[in-house]
Amino acid sequence: MQLKPGTCYKVNTRTIAALQQFGEYEFVVAVIHANDTSDSVVFELKKLLGHYSTEQEIATRQAVETHADGFSLEDITGHQLNLVQFERESAFIKWITEGIAEPYDCNA
C-alpha cells in the first residue's frame, strides 16, 4: 500500500503517547508528499475534530509537521516533539493496519 498525495486520514490519539496528556481526540491529516523508495512522507494537519483546546492544536500540529529525518526531537522537558509515523510511510501504514488512522474525506 502506498500513501497518495492529496488523501486524508483521521487519526485517534488514544494510543499516541506524545499526545495522550491532552486527552483522547481525533484529527485529520493530509498527505503532501510520499516516497516509497526512501520510506518518507510529509503530512499537513488539516483540522482537529470536535471541541479542542489551543494546547491540543499546537501539540498536534507540532507532532504532525515537525520533521527530523527519522530522529527523535525533544523539548527541554523531554517531551517528544515529532513522531516517526508522520515521517516514515511504513510507520503510518502500520497505524492504518492497527486502526489508529483511517481514510477520511478531505472535504468533510
N, CA, C and O atoms as a DFTB+ gen file, in Angstrom:
432 C
 N C O
     1  1       0.841      -1.186       0.000
     2  2       0.000       0.000       0.000
     3  2       0.877       1.238       0.000
     4  3       1.863       1.312       0.734
     5  1       0.522       2.191      -0.812
     6  2       1.241       3.455      -0.873
     7  2       0.322       4.579      -0.426
     8  3      -0.880       4.556      -0.690
     9  1       0.893       5.554       0.248
    10  2       0.132       6.755       0.570
    11  2       0.171       7.670      -0.645
    12  3       1.210       7.829      -1.287
    13  1      -0.958       8.258      -0.947
    14  2      -1.060       9.117      -2.126
    15  2      -1.228      10.579      -1.718
    16  3      -2.075      10.888      -0.881
    17  1      -0.439      11.478      -2.294
    18  2      -0.614      12.901      -2.016
    19  2      -2.052      13.330      -2.304
    20  3      -2.656      12.924      -3.297
    21  1      -2.579      14.160      -1.408
    22  2      -3.942      14.650      -1.558
    23  2      -4.970      13.841      -0.787
    24  3      -6.116      14.272      -0.653
    25  1      -4.581      12.662      -0.270
    26  2      -5.526      11.869       0.508
    27  2      -5.448      12.278       1.986
    28  3      -4.414      12.735       2.475
    29  1      -6.569      12.097       2.669
    30  2      -6.647      12.474       4.078
    31  2      -6.907      11.251       4.945
    32  3      -7.461      10.248       4.496
    33  1      -6.490      11.367       6.196
    34  2      -6.689      10.310       7.180
    35  2      -7.111      10.925       8.498
    36  3      -6.615      11.976       8.905
    37  1      -8.046      10.240       9.162
    38  2      -8.454      10.630      10.511
    39  2      -7.625       9.795      11.485
    40  3      -7.521       8.578      11.336
    41  1      -7.040      10.449      12.474
    42  2      -6.165       9.798      13.442
    43  2      -6.753       9.987      14.839
    44  3      -7.190      11.082      15.194
    45  1      -6.762       8.899      15.637
    46  2      -7.230       8.968      17.015
    47  2      -6.012       8.937      17.933
    48  3      -5.080       8.166      17.708
    49  1      -6.020       9.767      18.956
    50  2      -4.857       9.897      19.846
    51  2      -4.805       8.863      20.965
    52  3      -3.872       8.891      21.768
    53  1      -5.774       7.950      21.049
    54  2      -5.868       7.054      22.211
    55  2      -4.609       6.234      22.464
    56  3      -4.369       5.831      23.602
    57  1      -3.797       5.972      21.440
    58  2      -2.573       5.183      21.644
    59  2      -1.301       5.960      21.293
    60  3      -0.233       5.365      21.150
    61  1      -1.407       7.259      21.157
    62  2      -0.250       8.084      20.803
    63  2       0.278       8.744      22.081
    64  3      -0.242       9.769      22.521
    65  1       1.296       8.155      22.657
    66  2       1.811       8.597      23.960
    67  2       2.147      10.090      23.986
    68  3       1.879      10.766      24.979
    69  1       2.726      10.602      22.910
    70  2       3.149      12.001      22.883
    71  2       1.971      12.977      22.961
    72  3       2.166      14.146      23.293
    73  1       0.753      12.514      22.662
    74  2      -0.417      13.399      22.685
    75  2      -1.431      13.014      23.760
    76  3      -2.421      13.724      23.938
    77  1      -1.219      11.933      24.468
    78  2      -2.194      11.459      25.460
    79  2      -2.399      12.426      26.615
    80  3      -3.463      12.426      27.235
    81  1      -1.414      13.241      26.914
    82  2      -1.573      14.194      28.014
    83  2      -2.700      15.192      27.743
    84  3      -3.178      15.849      28.668
    85  1      -3.124      15.311      26.490
    86  2      -4.185      16.242      26.114
    87  2      -5.544      15.555      26.007
    88  3      -6.518      16.177      25.582
    89  1      -5.619      14.281      26.387
    90  2      -6.876      13.540      26.318
    91  2      -7.038      12.861      24.972
    92  3      -6.206      13.010      24.076
    93  1      -8.127      12.113      24.846
    94  2      -8.402      11.423      23.577
    95  2      -9.208      12.337      22.664
    96  3     -10.241      12.878      23.057
    97  1      -8.720      12.499      21.449
    98  2      -9.412      13.292      20.441
    99  2      -8.983      12.804      19.068
   100  3      -8.088      11.966      18.952
   101  1      -9.612      13.321      18.041
   102  2      -9.291      12.925      16.669
   103  2      -8.896      14.146      15.856
   104  3      -9.343      15.263      16.114
   105  1      -8.045      13.902      14.866
   106  2      -7.633      14.968      13.967
   107  2      -7.449      14.404      12.568
   108  3      -7.345      13.193      12.376
   109  1      -7.412      15.313      11.587
   110  2      -7.314      14.925      10.181
   111  2      -6.008      15.470       9.609
   112  3      -5.664      16.639       9.782
   113  1      -5.292      14.574       8.918
   114  2      -4.062      14.958       8.236
   115  2      -4.204      14.678       6.744
   116  3      -4.956      13.797       6.328
   117  1      -3.463      15.450       5.947
   118  2      -3.428      15.237       4.500
   119  2      -2.002      14.876       4.106
   120  3      -1.038      15.444       4.617
   121  1      -1.888      13.919       3.184
   122  2      -0.579      13.539       2.654
   123  2      -0.151      14.616       1.654
   124  3      -0.860      14.881       0.683
   125  1       0.987      15.221       1.887
   126  2       1.530      16.235       0.985
   127  2       2.507      15.591       0.001
   128  3       2.499      15.894      -1.192
   129  1       3.347      14.696       0.524
   130  2       4.363      14.030      -0.294
   131  2       4.641      12.654       0.296
   132  3       4.713      12.500       1.516
   133  1       4.797      11.663      -0.560
   134  2       5.166      10.319      -0.109
   135  2       6.159       9.729      -1.101
   136  3       6.008       9.876      -2.314
   137  1       7.177       9.059      -0.567
   138  2       8.201       8.446      -1.406
   139  2       8.467       7.035      -0.896
   140  3       9.069       6.849       0.161
   141  1       8.009       6.042      -1.662
   142  2       8.182       4.647      -1.269
   143  2       9.654       4.248      -1.200
   144  3      10.052       3.474      -0.329
   145  1      10.449       4.770      -2.106
   146  2      11.856       4.394      -2.181
   147  2      12.606       4.767      -0.909
   148  3      13.389       3.971      -0.390
   149  1      12.370       5.967      -0.411
   150  2      13.067       6.417       0.799
   151  2      12.223       6.229       2.059
   152  3      12.653       6.596       3.153
   153  1      11.008       5.651       1.912
   154  2      10.096       5.423       3.038
   155  2       9.830       6.726       3.791
   156  3       9.785       6.747       5.021
   157  1       9.654       7.810       3.036
   158  2       9.406       9.102       3.675
   159  2       8.020       9.617       3.298
   160  3       7.465       9.270       2.256
   161  1       7.492      10.440       4.163
   162  2       6.175      11.030       3.930
   163  2       6.115      12.377       4.640
   164  3       6.742      12.575       5.681
   165  1       5.351      13.296       4.062
   166  2       5.133      14.604       4.664
   167  2       3.627      14.803       4.771
   168  3       2.896      14.612       3.799
   169  1       3.169      15.190       5.962
   170  2       1.757      15.438       6.209
   171  2       1.529      16.893       6.584
   172  3       2.441      17.594       7.023
   173  1       0.292      17.327       6.401
   174  2      -0.162      18.620       6.880
   175  2      -1.352      18.368       7.786
   176  3      -2.221      17.564       7.450
   177  1      -1.411      19.036       8.925
   178  2      -2.580      18.954       9.788
   179  2      -3.700      19.763       9.147
   180  3      -3.544      20.959       8.903
   181  1      -4.820      19.118       8.876
   182  2      -5.960      19.809       8.271
   183  2      -6.873      20.400       9.346
   184  3      -7.245      21.571       9.275
   185  1      -7.238      19.576      10.355
   186  2      -8.115      20.083      11.412
   187  2      -8.203      19.080      12.552
   188  3      -7.917      17.894      12.382
   189  1      -8.597      19.571      13.698
   190  2      -8.960      18.730      14.822
   191  2     -10.471      18.599      14.801
   192  3     -11.173      19.546      14.443
   193  1     -10.975      17.440      15.179
   194  2     -12.415      17.195      15.137
   195  2     -13.034      17.418      16.516
   196  3     -12.423      17.103      17.538
   197  1     -14.228      17.955      16.534
   198  2     -14.933      18.183      17.789
   199  2     -14.369      19.375      18.539
   200  3     -13.661      20.211      17.978
   201  1     -14.699      19.433      19.821
   202  2     -14.210      20.519      20.686
   203  2     -12.762      20.234      21.077
   204  3     -12.432      19.116      21.473
   205  1     -11.908      21.233      20.968
   206  2     -10.496      21.042      21.297
   207  2      -9.915      22.334      21.860
   208  3     -10.470      23.418      21.676
   209  1      -8.797      22.194      22.542
   210  2      -8.128      23.354      23.139
   211  2      -7.005      23.842      22.230
   212  3      -6.582      23.149      21.305
   213  1      -6.539      25.040      22.515
   214  2      -5.406      25.603      21.784
   215  2      -4.166      24.740      22.004
   216  3      -3.372      24.542      21.084
   217  1      -4.000      24.224      23.235
   218  2      -2.851      23.378      23.543
   219  2      -2.870      22.101      22.708
   220  3      -1.826      21.660      22.227
   221  1      -4.053      21.502      22.534
   222  2      -4.179      20.303      21.702
   223  2      -3.790      20.618      20.261
   224  3      -3.076      19.846      19.621
   225  1      -4.257      21.745      19.759
   226  2      -3.959      22.116      18.374
   227  2      -2.459      22.343      18.172
   228  3      -1.886      21.868      17.191
   229  1      -1.832      23.058      19.083
   230  2      -0.396      23.342      18.961
   231  2       0.413      22.052      19.016
   232  3       1.286      21.832      18.177
   233  1       0.130      21.197      20.000
   234  2       0.880      19.944      20.154
   235  2       0.675      19.023      18.956
   236  3       1.613      18.363      18.510
   237  1      -0.544      18.979      18.438
   238  2      -0.845      18.112      17.293
   239  2      -0.137      18.613      16.045
   240  3       0.480      17.832      15.321
   241  1      -0.225      19.916      15.792
   242  2       0.458      20.485      14.621
   243  2       1.959      20.232      14.702
   244  3       2.594      19.897      13.702
   245  1       2.512      20.392      15.880
   246  2       3.953      20.163      16.064
   247  2       4.316      18.706      15.782
   248  3       5.314      18.430      15.116
   249  1       3.506      17.773      16.289
   250  2       3.783      16.348      16.086
   251  2       3.667      15.954      14.618
   252  3       4.448      15.140      14.125
   253  1       2.694      16.531      13.924
   254  2       2.440      16.176      12.527
   255  2       3.448      16.837      11.586
   256  3       3.918      16.203      10.641
   257  1       3.777      18.083      11.833
   258  2       4.524      18.857      10.846
   259  2       6.002      19.067      11.168
   260  3       6.711      19.689      10.378
   261  1       6.488      18.562      12.312
   262  2       7.906      18.672      12.649
   263  2       8.639      17.469      12.075
   264  3       8.264      16.326      12.336
   265  1       9.682      17.724      11.295
   266  2      10.427      16.643      10.648
   267  2      11.899      16.711      11.015
   268  3      12.498      17.785      11.072
   269  1      12.476      15.521      11.265
   270  2      13.891      15.450      11.642
   271  2      14.556      14.243      11.004
   272  3      15.464      13.650      11.586
   273  1      14.109      13.879       9.814
   274  2      14.706      12.759       9.076
   275  2      14.809      11.482       9.912
   276  3      15.818      10.777       9.866
   277  1      13.760      11.196      10.671
   278  2      13.712       9.959      11.441
   279  2      14.311      10.029      12.830
   280  3      14.196       9.075      13.600
   281  1      14.955      11.153      13.171
   282  2      15.499      11.312      14.515
   283  2      14.418      11.830      15.450
   284  3      13.516      12.546      15.016
   285  1      14.497      11.482      16.707
   286  2      13.545      11.943      17.703
   287  2      13.971      13.306      18.227
   288  3      15.117      13.494      18.634
   289  1      13.048      14.250      18.214
   290  2      13.300      15.588      18.766
   291  2      12.523      15.726      20.068
   292  3      11.365      15.317      20.148
   293  1      13.157      16.303      21.089
   294  2      12.503      16.522      22.373
   295  2      12.732      17.954      22.816
   296  3      13.737      18.577      22.476
   297  1      11.761      18.472      23.597
   298  2      11.966      19.799      24.165
   299  2      12.810      19.662      25.437
   300  3      13.250      18.560      25.766
   301  1      13.038      20.757      26.146
   302  2      13.928      20.709      27.312
   303  2      13.375      19.878      28.463
   304  3      14.120      19.503      29.368
   305  1      12.080      19.586      28.439
   306  2      11.477      18.758      29.491
   307  2      11.476      17.280      29.127
   308  3      11.064      16.444      29.931
   309  1      11.940      16.946      27.909
   310  2      11.962      15.555      27.462
   311  2      10.717      15.150      26.705
   312  3      10.591      13.992      26.307
   313  1       9.778      16.087      26.492
   314  2       8.560      15.793      25.731
   315  2       8.904      15.647      24.246
   316  3       9.564      16.508      23.663
   317  1       8.454      14.561      23.657
   318  2       8.745      14.304      22.242
   319  2       8.001      15.299      21.354
   320  3       6.804      15.524      21.533
   321  1       8.712      15.893      20.398
   322  2       8.138      16.909      19.520
   323  2       7.695      16.357      18.172
   324  3       6.787      16.904      17.545
   325  1       8.321      15.293      17.730
   326  2       7.962      14.739      16.416
   327  2       7.627      13.259      16.576
   328  3       8.008      12.627      17.561
   329  1       6.915      12.722      15.601
   330  2       6.530      11.306      15.621
   331  2       6.970      10.648      14.328
   332  3       6.736      11.185      13.246
   333  1       7.603       9.495      14.430
   334  2       8.100       8.780      13.251
   335  2       6.956       8.430      12.299
   336  3       7.180       8.316      11.094
   337  1       5.743       8.259      12.809
   338  2       4.605       7.911      11.951
   339  2       4.284       9.013      10.950
   340  3       3.677       8.753       9.911
   341  1       4.684      10.233      11.257
   342  2       4.446      11.332      10.329
   343  2       5.678      11.640       9.481
   344  3       5.708      12.641       8.765
   345  1       6.702      10.772       9.562
   346  2       7.909      10.916       8.750
   347  2       8.181       9.696       7.882
   348  3       8.745       9.820       6.795
   349  1       7.785       8.519       8.354
   350  2       8.046       7.259       7.646
   351  2       6.734       6.663       7.151
   352  3       5.826       6.388       7.935
   353  1       6.650       6.470       5.848
   354  2       5.433       5.937       5.237
   355  2       5.051       4.586       5.844
   356  3       3.879       4.347       6.131
   357  1       6.020       3.713       6.038
   358  2       5.736       2.386       6.576
   359  2       5.154       2.459       7.984
   360  3       4.286       1.657       8.330
   361  1       5.613       3.401       8.797
   362  2       5.107       3.548      10.167
   363  2       3.661       4.037      10.154
   364  3       2.850       3.578      10.958
   365  1       3.329       4.961       9.252
   366  2       1.943       5.437       9.168
   367  2       1.032       4.335       8.638
   368  3      -0.094       4.184       9.113
   369  1       1.501       3.569       7.667
   370  2       0.708       2.454       7.135
   371  2       0.425       1.444       8.243
   372  3      -0.649       0.844       8.268
   373  1       1.362       1.250       9.148
   374  2       1.128       0.362      10.295
   375  2      -0.012       0.907      11.151
   376  3      -0.840       0.138      11.638
   377  1      -0.064       2.216      11.338
   378  2      -1.181       2.833      12.067
   379  2      -2.504       2.536      11.373
   380  3      -3.504       2.269      12.039
   381  1      -2.521       2.579      10.042
   382  2      -3.755       2.270       9.300
   383  2      -4.154       0.823       9.569
   384  3      -5.319       0.541       9.849
   385  1      -3.205      -0.082       9.487
   386  2      -3.453      -1.501       9.743
   387  2      -3.985      -1.730      11.155
   388  3      -4.854      -2.578      11.359
   389  1      -3.473      -0.983      12.124
   390  2      -3.876      -1.126      13.521
   391  2      -5.167      -0.381      13.855
   392  3      -5.679      -0.509      14.967
   393  1      -5.699       0.394      12.912
   394  2      -6.939       1.121      13.145
   395  2      -6.766       2.452      13.855
   396  3      -7.757       3.071      14.245
   397  1      -5.537       2.907      14.031
   398  2      -5.281       4.201      14.662
   399  2      -5.589       5.328      13.682
   400  3      -6.070       6.391      14.074
   401  1      -5.306       5.083      12.407
   402  2      -5.605       6.035      11.335
   403  2      -6.514       5.345      10.329
   404  3      -6.396       4.145      10.084
   405  1      -7.429       6.127       9.747
   406  2      -8.327       5.569       8.735
   407  2      -8.584       6.620       7.661
   408  3      -8.554       7.820       7.933
   409  1      -8.838       6.155       6.435
   410  2      -9.110       7.107       5.348
   411  2     -10.259       8.041       5.729
   412  3     -11.195       7.639       6.421
   413  1     -10.178       9.277       5.274
   414  2     -11.153      10.307       5.637
   415  2     -11.376      11.218       4.439
   416  3     -10.440      11.501       3.691
   417  1     -12.578      11.666       4.257
   418  2     -12.915      12.581       3.154
   419  2     -12.328      13.957       3.455
   420  3     -12.711      14.592       4.438
   421  1     -11.421      14.412       2.635
   422  2     -10.763      15.701       2.842
   423  2     -11.752      16.873       2.828
   424  3     -11.467      17.933       3.385
   425  1     -12.890      16.687       2.204
   426  2     -13.870      17.764       2.090
   427  2     -14.932      17.738       3.179
   428  3     -15.826      18.584       3.198
   429  1     -14.837      16.774       4.081
   430  2     -15.865      16.661       5.140
   431  2     -15.696      17.735       6.183
   432  3     -16.467      17.792       7.141
